Amino acid sequence: MAITHIYFEGGARNGTTAGWNVEPGADIYDDNIFRPPELYRRTNRTKVIGRVEYVIFRYDPMGTRPGPGPGSAPGPRR
């Protein structure tokens, strides 16, 4: 994997950039302890700032955490 230059649209990260190690085609689930978790979906658009091309990720307010749904996690250990 290579570093992906990301530009965020919407949500708490609106207008910010980051460089993350993201698999091609994957969305980003931002699980920050200081604010509610947010899902950002990859778009097919790019934005050039300076000499860097950023992939635009758009906030999805209806998005849910990726992976298995609630109730599928194992119970408490005994």
Backbone hydrogen bonds, N-H to C=O, Kabsch-Sander energy under -0.5 kcal/mol:
donor,donor_aa,acceptor,acceptor_aa,energy
4,T,20,W,-3.4
5,H,3,I,-0.5
6,I,4,T,-0.6
6,I,18,A,-3.4
7,Y,55,V,-2.4
8,F,16,T,-2.6
9,E,57,F,-2.5
14,N,11,G,-1.3
15,G,8,F,-2.6
16,T,13,R,-2.5
18,A,6,I,-1.9
20,W,4,T,-2.1
20,W,18,A,-0.5
22,V,2,A,-0.6
22,V,20,W,-1.2
26,A,23,E,-2.1
28,I,40,Y,-2.9
30,D,28,I,-0.7
30,D,38,E,-2.9
31,D,29,Y,-0.9
32,N,30,D,-0.9
35,R,32,N,-1.3
38,E,30,D,-2.2
39,L,60,D,-0.5
40,Y,28,I,-3.4
40,Y,38,E,-0.5
41,R,58,R,-3.1
43,T,56,I,-2.1
47,K,54,Y,-2.2
49,I,47,K,-0.6
49,I,52,V,-2.5
52,V,49,I,-2.0
54,Y,47,K,-3.4
54,Y,52,V,-0.6
55,V,5,H,-3.1
56,I,45,R,-2.0
57,F,7,Y,-2.7
58,R,41,R,-2.7
59,Y,9,E,-2.7
60,D,39,L,-3.0
63,G,60,D,-1.7
72,S,69,G,-1.3
